């Protein structure tokens, strides 16, 4: 016969076993959870390492590509205000079309010589004449449909594309994605030249979305400011009432500056 005391002892014993069993189960669960957390943490660390590695690789590749987007060259021929021929360091000769700008024509078979075209050509010759060392900066695409290189032309640390726009000798044009790196910069420069009525902007309606309208100039030739006209000689300039033409002005030509002091027709 089982006494009450024995019954109590058996019940207590069973409680202890149950407690130990539950404790063991809980410890196993905690251990498993901890293992999962550690594994998840390890996975996250590996993913972070891969992300850092990939980002570093991408950055290095971008830096490498950016470095390759600028090359040294030597001018071998001036074609017109927005086109030159250069020799690359490899010895290969290439025709280069200035990116994002358009200057009046000087040799076009149909359009002929347009006003301010010779001034733009001479301006380029002054800054990037034959033998001049320059840098060509390419955008995303470096060639156009005719096979010519497309580039931002840098001379002595200045972008010649912008300098032409600044002097009123070029308009911002041929803006096609993805080659738009400096388009905002050039448009800001153009707005200033337009407000100051420099060069091509001195003749009302001469500049159009399609280029330059030579016919508008014929009816306004007398209205063109003398300082923006082009003169074959200092005699012609003086007859128009123009003297002391500063270097950088559209009317300035090196051949008119006999003493090379940067001021033409000053004597």
GUDREN-555383 format. One record per residue: residue number from 1; residue in one letter; chain; z negated, x negated, y negated of N, C-alpha, C in turn. Coordinates in Angstrom, 2 decimals, padded with zeros to 5 digits. Layout:
N
NUM	a	A	Z	X	Y	Z	X	Y	Z	X	Y
...
//
This chain:
267
1	x	A	000.00	-000.84	001.20	000.00	000.00	000.00	000.00	-000.88	-001.25
2	x	A	000.97	-000.58	-002.19	001.10	-001.40	-003.41	000.14	-000.89	-004.45
3	x	A	-000.64	-001.79	-004.91	-001.63	-001.41	-005.92	-000.97	-001.36	-007.28
4	x	A	-001.70	-000.78	-008.22	-001.21	-000.69	-009.60	-001.03	-002.08	-010.19
5	x	A	-001.95	-002.98	-009.83	-001.89	-004.34	-010.35	-000.61	-005.04	-009.89
6	x	A	-000.30	-004.86	-008.57	000.91	-005.47	-008.04	002.16	-004.89	-008.71
7	x	A	002.14	-003.59	-008.92	003.28	-002.93	-009.57	003.52	-003.50	-010.97
8	x	A	002.42	-003.71	-011.67	002.53	-004.28	-013.02	003.09	-005.70	-012.98
9	x	A	002.62	-006.47	-012.01	003.08	-007.86	-011.90	004.57	-007.90	-011.57
10	x	A	005.01	-007.01	-010.65	006.44	-006.96	-010.31	007.29	-006.56	-011.52
11	x	A	006.79	-005.60	-012.29	007.52	-005.13	-013.48	007.64	-006.24	-014.52
12	x	A	006.53	-006.98	-014.69	006.53	-008.10	-015.64	007.50	-009.19	-015.19
13	x	A	007.51	-009.44	-013.88	008.41	-010.46	-013.32	009.87	-010.08	-013.56
14	x	A	010.17	-008.79	-013.35	011.53	-008.30	-013.56	011.93	-008.41	-015.04
15	x	A	010.97	-008.11	-015.92	011.24	-008.23	-017.35	011.59	-009.67	-017.73
16	x	A	010.84	-010.62	-017.16	011.08	-012.03	-017.44	012.47	-012.45	-016.97
17	x	A	012.82	-011.99	-015.74	014.14	-012.34	-015.20	015.26	-011.74	-016.06
18	x	A	015.05	-010.51	-016.47	016.04	-009.84	-017.31	016.18	-010.54	-018.66
19	x	A	015.04	-010.95	-019.22	015.04	-011.66	-020.51	015.80	-012.98	-020.40
20	x	A	015.50	-013.71	-019.28	016.16	-015.00	-019.07	017.67	-014.81	-018.90
21	x	A	018.01	-013.73	-018.15	019.42	-013.44	-017.94	020.14	-013.12	-019.25
22	x	A	019.50	-012.26	-020.05	020.08	-011.90	-021.35	020.21	-013.12	-022.27
23	x	A	019.18	-013.96	-022.24	019.18	-015.18	-023.06	020.33	-016.10	-022.66
24	x	A	020.53	-016.20	-021.34	021.61	-017.05	-020.83	022.97	-016.52	-021.27
25	x	A	023.11	-015.18	-021.16	024.38	-014.57	-021.58	024.65	-014.81	-023.05
26	x	A	023.60	-014.63	-023.88	023.75	-014.84	-025.32	024.11	-016.28	-025.65
27	x	A	023.49	-017.22	-024.94	023.79	-018.64	-025.18	025.24	-018.95	-024.83
28	x	A	025.71	-018.34	-023.72	027.11	-018.55	-023.32	028.06	-018.00	-024.38
29	x	A	027.71	-016.79	-024.86	028.56	-016.17	-025.88	028.60	-017.02	-027.15
30	x	A	027.41	-017.49	-027.57	027.34	-018.33	-028.77	028.12	-019.62	-028.60
31	x	A	028.01	-020.20	-027.41	028.72	-021.45	-027.12	030.23	-021.23	-027.18
32	x	A	030.64	-020.10	-026.60	032.07	-019.78	-026.59	032.58	-019.55	-028.01
33	x	A	031.81	-018.80	-028.80	032.19	-018.53	-030.20	032.28	-019.82	-030.99
34	x	A	031.29	-020.69	-030.75	031.27	-021.97	-031.46	032.50	-022.79	-031.10
35	x	A	032.85	-022.73	-029.82	034.04	-023.45	-029.37	035.29	-022.92	-030.02
36	x	A	035.38	-021.60	-030.13	036.54	-020.98	-030.78	036.62	-021.39	-032.24
37	x	A	035.44	-021.39	-032.92	035.40	-021.78	-034.33	035.84	-023.23	-034.51
38	x	A	035.34	-024.10	-033.62	035.70	-025.51	-033.71	037.19	-025.72	-033.47
39	x	A	037.71	-024.96	-032.49	039.14	-025.05	-032.20	039.97	-024.56	-033.38
40	x	A	039.52	-023.44	-033.99	040.22	-022.90	-035.15	040.19	-023.88	-036.32
41	x	A	039.02	-024.50	-036.50	038.87	-025.47	-037.58	039.78	-026.67	-037.35
42	x	A	039.82	-027.13	-036.11	040.68	-028.26	-035.77	042.15	-027.92	-036.01
43	x	A	042.53	-026.70	-035.62	043.91	-026.25	-035.82	044.25	-026.20	-037.31
44	x	A	043.30	-025.69	-038.10	043.50	-025.60	-039.55	043.67	-026.98	-040.17
45	x	A	042.84	-027.94	-039.71	042.92	-029.30	-040.24	044.28	-029.93	-039.90
46	x	A	044.76	-029.68	-038.68	046.06	-030.21	-038.28	047.17	-029.61	-039.13
47	x	A	047.07	-028.29	-039.38	048.07	-027.61	-040.20	048.08	-028.15	-041.62
48	x	A	046.88	-028.41	-042.16	046.78	-028.96	-043.51	047.40	-030.35	-043.57
49	x	A	047.14	-031.16	-042.54	047.71	-032.50	-042.49	049.24	-032.44	-042.44
50	x	A	049.77	-031.51	-041.64	051.22	-031.34	-041.56	051.80	-030.91	-042.90
51	x	A	051.09	-029.98	-043.58	051.56	-029.48	-044.88	051.61	-030.61	-045.90
52	x	A	050.55	-031.44	-045.92	050.50	-032.58	-046.85	051.62	-033.55	-046.55
53	x	A	051.84	-033.81	-045.26	052.88	-034.75	-044.84	054.26	-034.24	-045.25
54	x	A	054.50	-032.93	-045.00	055.79	-032.34	-045.34	056.00	-032.34	-046.85
55	x	A	054.94	-032.01	-047.62	055.05	-032.00	-049.08	055.36	-033.40	-049.61
56	x	A	054.73	-034.41	-049.01	054.98	-035.79	-049.41	056.42	-036.19	-049.12
57	x	A	056.89	-035.77	-047.94	058.27	-036.07	-047.56	059.26	-035.43	-048.53
58	x	A	059.00	-034.16	-048.88	059.88	-033.43	-049.81	059.87	-034.10	-051.18
59	x	A	058.69	-034.47	-051.67	058.56	-035.12	-052.97	059.31	-036.45	-052.98
60	x	A	059.15	-037.24	-051.90	059.84	-038.52	-051.82	061.35	-038.33	-051.81
61	x	A	061.81	-037.29	-051.10	063.24	-037.02	-051.02	063.77	-036.57	-052.38
62	x	A	062.98	-035.74	-053.10	063.40	-035.29	-054.42	063.48	-036.46	-055.39
63	x	A	062.49	-037.35	-055.34	062.50	-038.52	-056.21	063.70	-039.40	-055.91
64	x	A	064.00	-039.52	-054.62	065.15	-040.32	-054.21	066.44	-039.71	-054.73
65	x	A	066.55	-038.37	-054.61	067.74	-037.67	-055.08	067.87	-037.77	-056.59
66	x	A	066.74	-037.60	-057.32	066.77	-037.69	-058.79	067.21	-039.07	-059.24
67	x	A	066.72	-040.08	-058.53	067.08	-041.45	-058.87	068.58	-041.66	-058.69
68	x	A	069.14	-041.05	-057.64	070.55	-041.20	-057.35	071.43	-040.37	-058.28
69	x	A	070.83	-039.50	-059.10	071.61	-038.64	-059.99	072.00	-039.35	-061.28
70	x	A	071.51	-040.55	-061.50	071.87	-041.32	-062.69	072.49	-042.65	-062.24
71	x	A	073.69	-042.92	-062.73	074.37	-044.16	-062.35	074.87	-044.88	-063.59
72	x	A	074.97	-046.19	-063.50	075.51	-047.00	-064.58	077.03	-047.02	-064.49
73	x	A	077.66	-047.12	-065.64	079.13	-047.16	-065.67	079.58	-047.88	-066.94
74	x	A	080.85	-048.26	-066.95	081.45	-048.91	-068.11	082.69	-048.11	-068.52
75	x	A	082.79	-047.81	-069.80	083.94	-047.05	-070.29	085.19	-047.93	-070.24
76	x	A	086.25	-047.40	-069.66	087.51	-048.15	-069.59	088.61	-047.49	-070.43
77	x	A	088.41	-046.19	-070.75	089.42	-045.49	-071.56	088.84	-044.24	-072.18
78	x	A	089.17	-043.99	-073.44	088.79	-042.75	-074.11	089.98	-041.80	-074.06
79	x	A	089.77	-040.63	-073.48	090.86	-039.67	-073.33	090.87	-038.66	-074.48
80	x	A	089.72	-038.01	-074.70	089.57	-037.13	-075.87	088.08	-036.95	-076.16
81	x	A	087.73	-035.90	-076.88	086.34	-035.75	-077.29	085.36	-035.43	-076.19
82	x	A	085.82	-034.90	-075.07	084.89	-034.56	-074.00	085.30	-035.13	-072.64
83	x	A	086.19	-036.10	-072.65	086.64	-036.71	-071.40	086.84	-038.21	-071.58
84	x	A	086.31	-038.98	-070.66	086.48	-040.43	-070.68	086.78	-040.93	-069.27
85	x	A	087.24	-042.15	-069.20	087.46	-042.78	-067.90	086.51	-043.96	-067.80
86	x	A	085.84	-044.08	-066.65	084.83	-045.12	-066.49	085.06	-045.91	-065.21
87	x	A	084.42	-047.06	-065.17	084.37	-047.85	-063.94	082.93	-047.87	-063.47
88	x	A	082.70	-047.43	-062.24	081.36	-047.42	-061.66	081.01	-048.83	-061.18
89	x	A	079.75	-049.03	-060.82	079.30	-050.34	-060.36	080.03	-050.78	-059.10
90	x	A	080.51	-049.80	-058.34	081.25	-050.10	-057.11	082.65	-050.63	-057.40
91	x	A	083.08	-050.51	-058.67	084.41	-050.94	-059.03	085.41	-049.80	-059.06
92	x	A	085.00	-048.64	-058.59	085.87	-047.48	-058.56	085.98	-046.85	-059.94
93	x	A	087.19	-046.47	-060.33	087.40	-045.80	-061.62	087.39	-044.29	-061.43
94	x	A	086.73	-043.60	-062.35	086.61	-042.14	-062.29	086.83	-041.54	-063.68
95	x	A	087.42	-040.36	-063.70	087.53	-039.60	-064.94	086.31	-038.71	-065.05
96	x	A	085.66	-038.73	-066.20	084.41	-037.99	-066.39	084.58	-036.92	-067.45
97	x	A	084.22	-035.71	-067.09	084.24	-034.57	-068.03	082.81	-034.29	-068.46
98	x	A	082.56	-034.26	-069.78	081.21	-034.03	-070.29	080.75	-032.63	-069.90
99	x	A	079.55	-032.54	-069.34	079.01	-031.26	-068.90	078.59	-030.36	-070.07
100	x	A	078.87	-029.08	-069.93	078.36	-028.00	-070.79	078.89	-027.99	-072.23
101	x	A	079.91	-028.80	-072.52	080.45	-028.78	-073.89	081.98	-028.73	-073.87
102	x	A	082.54	-028.37	-075.01	084.00	-028.31	-075.18	084.32	-028.75	-076.59
103	x	A	085.22	-029.71	-076.72	085.64	-030.17	-078.05	087.08	-029.71	-078.29
104	x	A	087.49	-029.60	-079.55	088.88	-029.22	-079.85	089.86	-030.20	-079.21
105	x	A	091.03	-029.71	-078.87	092.04	-030.51	-078.17	092.73	-031.51	-079.09
106	x	A	093.23	-032.58	-078.47	094.04	-033.56	-079.19	095.35	-033.86	-078.47
107	x	A	095.39	-033.58	-077.16	096.58	-033.93	-076.38	097.04	-032.79	-075.48
108	x	A	096.60	-031.60	-075.75	096.95	-030.47	-074.89	098.44	-030.13	-075.03
109	x	A	099.17	-029.99	-073.90	100.62	-029.73	-073.97	100.98	-028.41	-074.65
110	x	A	100.10	-027.45	-074.60	100.39	-026.14	-075.22	099.68	-025.97	-076.56
111	x	A	098.41	-026.38	-076.63	097.61	-026.17	-077.84	097.81	-027.25	-078.88
112	x	A	098.29	-028.41	-078.44	098.52	-029.50	-079.38	097.22	-030.06	-079.94
113	x	A	097.29	-030.53	-081.20	096.11	-031.09	-081.86	095.39	-029.99	-082.63
114	x	A	094.13	-029.76	-082.29	093.35	-028.74	-082.97	092.43	-029.38	-084.02
115	x	A	092.13	-028.67	-085.10	091.23	-029.19	-086.13	089.90	-029.67	-085.53
116	x	A	089.46	-030.82	-085.98	088.23	-031.48	-085.56	088.35	-032.13	-084.18
117	x	A	089.51	-031.99	-083.54	089.72	-032.67	-082.27	089.75	-034.18	-082.43
118	x	A	090.56	-034.70	-083.38	090.58	-036.14	-083.61	089.21	-036.68	-084.03
119	x	A	088.47	-035.90	-084.82	087.14	-036.33	-085.25	086.20	-036.47	-084.05
120	x	A	086.29	-035.53	-083.12	085.46	-035.59	-081.91	085.83	-036.80	-081.07
121	x	A	087.13	-037.06	-080.93	087.59	-038.21	-080.15	087.12	-039.52	-080.78
122	x	A	087.25	-039.61	-082.10	086.81	-040.83	-082.79	085.30	-041.01	-082.69
123	x	A	084.57	-039.92	-082.74	083.11	-039.99	-082.62	082.72	-040.58	-081.27
124	x	A	083.40	-040.15	-080.23	083.11	-040.68	-078.89	083.49	-042.15	-078.81
125	x	A	084.62	-042.52	-079.42	085.04	-043.92	-079.41	084.03	-044.81	-080.12
126	x	A	083.44	-044.30	-081.20	082.45	-045.07	-081.95	081.21	-045.36	-081.11
127	x	A	080.81	-044.39	-080.31	079.57	-044.53	-079.54	079.79	-044.94	-078.09
128	x	A	080.95	-044.63	-077.55	081.22	-044.98	-076.15	082.67	-045.42	-076.01
129	x	A	083.01	-046.45	-076.77	084.37	-046.98	-076.72	084.59	-047.85	-075.50
130	x	A	085.79	-048.34	-075.35	086.15	-049.17	-074.21	085.21	-050.37	-074.09
131	x	A	084.69	-050.58	-072.89	083.78	-051.69	-072.63	082.31	-051.36	-072.80
132	x	A	082.01	-050.18	-073.33	080.61	-049.79	-073.56	079.91	-049.45	-072.24
133	x	A	078.69	-049.97	-072.10	077.87	-049.66	-070.93	077.16	-048.33	-071.17
134	x	A	077.31	-047.42	-070.24	076.70	-046.09	-070.38	076.03	-045.69	-069.08
135	x	A	075.33	-044.56	-069.12	074.74	-043.98	-067.92	075.29	-042.56	-067.74
136	x	A	075.59	-042.23	-066.52	076.06	-040.88	-066.19	074.96	-040.17	-065.41
137	x	A	074.54	-039.03	-065.93	073.54	-038.22	-065.22	074.23	-036.99	-064.66
138	x	A	074.13	-036.83	-063.35	074.76	-035.69	-062.69	073.77	-034.55	-062.55
139	x	A	074.29	-033.35	-062.54	073.46	-032.17	-062.29	073.53	-031.87	-060.79
140	x	A	073.40	-030.63	-060.40	073.41	-030.29	-058.97	074.77	-030.58	-058.34
141	x	A	075.83	-030.14	-059.00	077.19	-030.39	-058.51	077.83	-031.44	-059.39
142	x	A	078.41	-032.47	-058.79	078.91	-033.58	-059.61	080.43	-033.62	-059.79
143	x	A	081.14	-032.62	-059.27	082.59	-032.60	-059.48	083.08	-031.19	-059.78
144	x	A	084.21	-031.11	-060.51	084.83	-029.82	-060.79	086.10	-029.68	-059.96
145	x	A	086.76	-028.54	-060.11	087.90	-028.22	-059.23	089.07	-029.19	-059.35
146	x	A	089.14	-029.93	-060.46	090.23	-030.88	-060.63	089.87	-032.27	-060.10
147	x	A	088.67	-032.40	-059.56	088.25	-033.67	-058.98	087.55	-034.61	-059.94
148	x	A	087.44	-034.21	-061.20	086.77	-035.08	-062.18	085.25	-035.01	-062.01
149	x	A	084.59	-036.11	-062.33	083.13	-036.10	-062.32	082.62	-035.27	-063.48
150	x	A	081.52	-034.57	-063.27	080.86	-033.80	-064.32	079.53	-034.49	-064.62
151	x	A	079.30	-034.83	-065.88	078.09	-035.60	-066.17	077.58	-035.41	-067.60
152	x	A	076.30	-035.70	-067.74	075.69	-035.85	-069.06	075.82	-037.34	-069.35
153	x	A	076.44	-037.68	-070.46	076.73	-039.08	-070.77	075.66	-039.62	-071.72
154	x	A	074.97	-040.66	-071.27	073.89	-041.25	-072.06	074.33	-042.59	-072.62
155	x	A	074.13	-042.76	-073.92	074.49	-043.99	-074.62	073.28	-044.47	-075.42
156	x	A	072.80	-045.64	-075.09	071.64	-046.22	-075.79	070.48	-045.22	-075.87
157	x	A	070.24	-044.52	-074.78	069.10	-043.60	-074.71	069.34	-042.23	-075.31
158	x	A	070.55	-041.97	-075.80	070.86	-040.66	-076.38	071.98	-039.98	-075.60
159	x	A	071.88	-038.66	-075.49	072.90	-037.91	-074.77	074.09	-037.63	-075.69
160	x	A	075.23	-038.17	-075.33	076.43	-038.02	-076.15	076.89	-036.56	-076.21
161	x	A	076.67	-035.82	-075.15	077.01	-034.39	-075.15	076.31	-033.69	-076.31
162	x	A	075.01	-033.96	-076.44	074.22	-033.33	-077.49	074.63	-033.83	-078.88
163	x	A	074.92	-035.12	-078.98	075.30	-035.69	-080.27	076.56	-035.03	-080.82
164	x	A	077.51	-034.73	-079.94	078.74	-034.05	-080.37	078.44	-032.64	-080.87
165	x	A	077.57	-031.95	-080.15	077.18	-030.60	-080.57	076.43	-030.65	-081.90
166	x	A	075.58	-031.64	-082.04	074.77	-031.79	-083.26	075.64	-032.00	-084.49
167	x	A	076.74	-032.73	-084.32	077.63	-033.02	-085.45	078.63	-031.91	-085.73
168	x	A	078.57	-030.85	-084.94	079.53	-029.76	-085.13	080.91	-030.13	-084.63
169	x	A	080.97	-030.99	-083.63	082.25	-031.43	-083.07	082.49	-030.87	-081.68
170	x	A	081.55	-030.08	-081.19	081.70	-029.48	-079.86	080.91	-028.18	-079.81
171	x	A	081.35	-027.29	-078.96	080.63	-026.05	-078.72	080.05	-026.08	-077.31
172	x	A	078.98	-025.36	-077.08	078.43	-025.24	-075.73	079.34	-024.31	-074.94
173	x	A	079.83	-024.78	-073.81	080.81	-023.99	-073.05	080.82	-024.40	-071.58
174	x	A	081.56	-023.64	-070.79	081.69	-023.88	-069.36	080.32	-023.99	-068.69
175	x	A	079.51	-022.98	-068.96	078.15	-022.95	-068.39	078.21	-022.21	-067.06
176	x	A	078.17	-022.97	-065.99	078.22	-022.39	-064.65	077.06	-022.92	-063.81
177	x	A	076.30	-021.98	-063.21	075.24	-022.39	-062.30	075.88	-023.10	-061.10
178	x	A	075.20	-024.11	-060.54	073.82	-024.53	-060.85	073.72	-025.64	-061.89
179	x	A	074.83	-026.02	-062.54	074.80	-027.12	-063.50	074.35	-026.65	-064.89
180	x	A	073.08	-026.34	-065.02	072.56	-025.79	-066.28	071.28	-026.50	-066.75
181	x	A	071.08	-027.71	-066.32	069.82	-028.41	-066.61	069.50	-028.47	-068.10
182	x	A	070.49	-028.79	-068.93	070.24	-028.99	-070.36	070.83	-027.89	-071.24
183	x	A	071.19	-026.76	-070.65	071.89	-025.74	-071.43	071.04	-025.20	-072.58
184	x	A	069.75	-024.98	-072.36	068.89	-024.46	-073.43	068.76	-025.48	-074.56
185	x	A	068.62	-026.74	-074.20	068.52	-027.83	-075.16	069.78	-027.91	-076.02
186	x	A	070.93	-027.81	-075.39	072.20	-027.87	-076.12	072.41	-026.64	-077.00
187	x	A	072.01	-025.49	-076.51	072.16	-024.27	-077.32	071.28	-024.30	-078.56
188	x	A	070.10	-024.86	-078.44	069.21	-025.00	-079.60	069.86	-025.93	-080.63
189	x	A	070.46	-027.01	-080.15	071.14	-027.95	-081.04	072.33	-027.27	-081.71
190	x	A	073.06	-026.47	-080.95	074.22	-025.77	-081.50	073.82	-024.79	-082.59
191	x	A	072.71	-024.10	-082.40	072.25	-023.13	-083.40	071.99	-023.82	-084.74
192	x	A	071.44	-025.03	-084.69	071.16	-025.78	-085.91	072.47	-026.20	-086.59
193	x	A	073.42	-026.68	-085.80	074.72	-027.10	-086.36	075.45	-025.90	-086.95
194	x	A	075.35	-024.78	-086.28	076.01	-023.56	-086.76	075.38	-023.08	-088.06
195	x	A	074.05	-023.14	-088.13	073.35	-022.71	-089.35	073.70	-023.61	-090.53
196	x	A	073.92	-024.90	-090.23	074.27	-025.86	-091.29	075.78	-025.88	-091.56
197	x	A	076.54	-025.08	-090.82	078.00	-024.99	-090.97	078.66	-026.36	-090.86
198	x	A	078.26	-027.09	-089.84	078.83	-028.42	-089.62	080.13	-028.33	-088.83
199	x	A	081.09	-029.17	-089.20	082.30	-029.31	-088.42	082.99	-028.01	-088.06
200	x	A	083.11	-027.75	-086.77	083.82	-026.56	-086.29	083.22	-025.26	-086.81
201	x	A	081.96	-025.32	-087.22	081.28	-024.11	-087.71	081.52	-023.89	-089.20
202	x	A	082.24	-024.80	-089.84	082.51	-024.66	-091.28	083.68	-023.71	-091.53
203	x	A	084.40	-023.38	-090.48	085.56	-022.48	-090.61	085.23	-021.17	-089.90
204	x	A	085.21	-020.10	-090.65	084.86	-018.80	-090.09	085.82	-018.38	-088.98
205	x	A	085.23	-017.96	-087.87	085.98	-017.45	-086.70	086.84	-018.49	-086.00
206	x	A	086.66	-019.77	-086.34	087.43	-020.82	-085.66	086.96	-020.97	-084.21
207	x	A	085.66	-020.90	-084.01	085.09	-021.03	-082.66	085.04	-019.66	-082.01
208	x	A	085.59	-019.57	-080.80	085.57	-018.32	-080.05	084.97	-018.57	-078.67
209	x	A	084.76	-017.50	-077.93	084.23	-017.63	-076.57	085.22	-018.34	-075.65
210	x	A	086.49	-018.31	-076.02	087.52	-018.92	-075.18	087.94	-020.30	-075.65
211	x	A	087.41	-020.73	-076.79	087.79	-022.04	-077.30	087.85	-022.07	-078.81
212	x	A	089.00	-022.50	-079.34	089.17	-022.65	-080.78	090.46	-021.98	-081.23
213	x	A	090.38	-021.21	-082.30	091.53	-020.46	-082.80	092.13	-021.21	-083.99
214	x	A	093.18	-021.93	-083.71	093.83	-022.75	-084.73	094.41	-021.92	-085.87
215	x	A	094.80	-020.69	-085.57	095.42	-019.83	-086.58	094.46	-019.49	-087.71
216	x	A	093.17	-019.40	-087.40	092.20	-019.07	-088.45	092.08	-020.18	-089.48
217	x	A	092.36	-021.40	-089.03	092.23	-022.55	-089.93	093.37	-022.58	-090.94
218	x	A	094.56	-022.17	-090.52	095.71	-022.22	-091.42	095.48	-021.42	-092.70
219	x	A	094.82	-020.28	-092.55	094.58	-019.44	-093.72	093.36	-019.84	-094.52
220	x	A	092.57	-020.79	-093.97	091.33	-021.18	-094.64	091.28	-022.67	-094.92
221	x	A	092.42	-023.36	-094.79	092.43	-024.81	-094.91	091.79	-025.28	-096.22
222	x	A	092.07	-024.56	-097.29	091.53	-024.97	-098.59	090.03	-024.73	-098.68
223	x	A	089.51	-023.86	-097.81	088.09	-023.54	-097.86	087.24	-024.48	-097.02
224	x	A	087.88	-025.32	-096.21	087.11	-026.24	-095.37	086.41	-027.26	-096.25
225	x	A	085.09	-027.42	-096.12	084.37	-028.40	-096.93	084.99	-029.78	-096.78
226	x	A	085.17	-030.46	-097.88	085.84	-031.76	-097.86	085.16	-032.76	-096.93
227	x	A	083.81	-032.70	-096.88	083.09	-033.69	-096.07	083.29	-033.50	-094.58
228	x	A	083.85	-032.34	-094.17	084.10	-032.12	-092.75	085.57	-032.28	-092.41
229	x	A	086.41	-032.56	-093.40	087.83	-032.77	-093.14	088.04	-034.18	-092.58
230	x	A	089.23	-034.41	-092.08	089.57	-035.72	-091.53	090.63	-036.36	-092.41
231	x	A	090.42	-037.64	-092.74	091.33	-038.32	-093.65	091.96	-039.53	-092.98
232	x	A	093.24	-039.72	-093.25	093.95	-040.85	-092.67	093.64	-042.15	-093.41
233	x	A	093.23	-042.01	-094.66	092.92	-043.20	-095.47	091.88	-042.85	-096.52
234	x	A	091.28	-043.88	-097.10	090.30	-043.65	-098.16	090.98	-043.09	-099.41
235	x	A	092.25	-043.45	-099.60	093.00	-042.90	-100.73	093.08	-041.38	-100.61
236	x	A	093.39	-040.92	-099.41	093.48	-039.48	-099.17	092.11	-038.82	-099.36
237	x	A	091.05	-039.52	-098.94	089.70	-038.98	-099.09	089.32	-038.86	-100.56
238	x	A	089.63	-039.91	-101.34	089.29	-039.90	-102.77	090.06	-038.81	-103.51
239	x	A	091.30	-038.60	-103.09	092.10	-037.55	-103.72	091.50	-036.17	-103.47
240	x	A	090.76	-036.07	-102.36	090.08	-034.80	-102.04	088.69	-034.76	-102.65
241	x	A	088.36	-035.85	-103.39	087.05	-035.89	-104.04	085.92	-036.34	-103.13
242	x	A	086.27	-037.03	-102.06	085.25	-037.46	-101.09	085.12	-038.98	-101.09
243	x	A	083.88	-039.46	-101.26	083.57	-040.88	-101.16	082.23	-041.04	-100.45
244	x	A	081.92	-042.28	-100.12	080.64	-042.59	-099.47	080.39	-041.69	-098.24
245	x	A	081.32	-041.74	-097.32	081.19	-040.95	-096.08	080.26	-041.68	-095.13
246	x	A	079.16	-041.06	-094.79	078.13	-041.68	-093.96	078.52	-041.68	-092.48
247	x	A	078.13	-042.74	-091.80	078.37	-042.82	-090.35	077.65	-041.66	-089.66
248	x	A	078.35	-040.97	-088.82	077.77	-039.80	-088.15	078.35	-038.51	-088.68
249	x	A	078.88	-038.55	-089.92	079.55	-037.37	-090.47	080.90	-037.19	-089.76
250	x	A	081.34	-035.95	-089.58	082.63	-035.71	-088.92	083.80	-036.42	-089.60
251	x	A	083.71	-036.62	-090.91	084.82	-037.26	-091.64	084.79	-038.78	-091.54
252	x	A	083.72	-039.33	-090.95	083.59	-040.79	-090.87	084.47	-041.35	-089.75
253	x	A	085.23	-042.38	-090.08	086.02	-043.09	-089.09	085.78	-044.59	-089.29
254	x	A	085.69	-045.30	-088.20	085.40	-046.72	-088.27	086.48	-047.47	-089.07
255	x	A	087.72	-047.03	-088.94	088.82	-047.71	-089.64	088.72	-047.55	-091.16
256	x	A	087.97	-046.53	-091.62	087.79	-046.32	-093.05	086.61	-047.13	-093.60
257	x	A	085.79	-047.64	-092.69	084.61	-048.42	-093.08	084.94	-049.90	-092.93
258	x	A	085.63	-050.43	-093.91	086.17	-051.80	-093.81	085.10	-052.88	-093.70
259	x	A	083.98	-052.70	-094.39	082.94	-053.73	-094.35	081.91	-053.46	-093.25
260	x	A	082.08	-052.37	-092.52	081.22	-052.08	-091.38	079.76	-051.83	-091.71
261	x	A	079.49	-051.32	-092.91	078.10	-051.08	-093.31	077.63	-049.66	-093.01
262	x	A	078.48	-048.89	-092.34	078.08	-047.52	-091.99	078.42	-046.50	-093.05
263	x	A	079.08	-046.94	-094.13	079.50	-046.03	-095.19	080.99	-046.25	-095.44
264	x	A	081.79	-045.23	-095.21	083.24	-045.35	-095.39	083.67	-044.91	-096.79
265	x	A	084.73	-045.54	-097.25	085.31	-045.19	-098.56	084.28	-045.27	-099.69
266	x	A	083.48	-046.34	-099.66	082.46	-046.50	-100.69	082.93	-047.44	-101.79
267	x	A	084.15	-047.94	-101.68	084.66	-048.84	-102.72	086.07	-048.45	-103.13
//
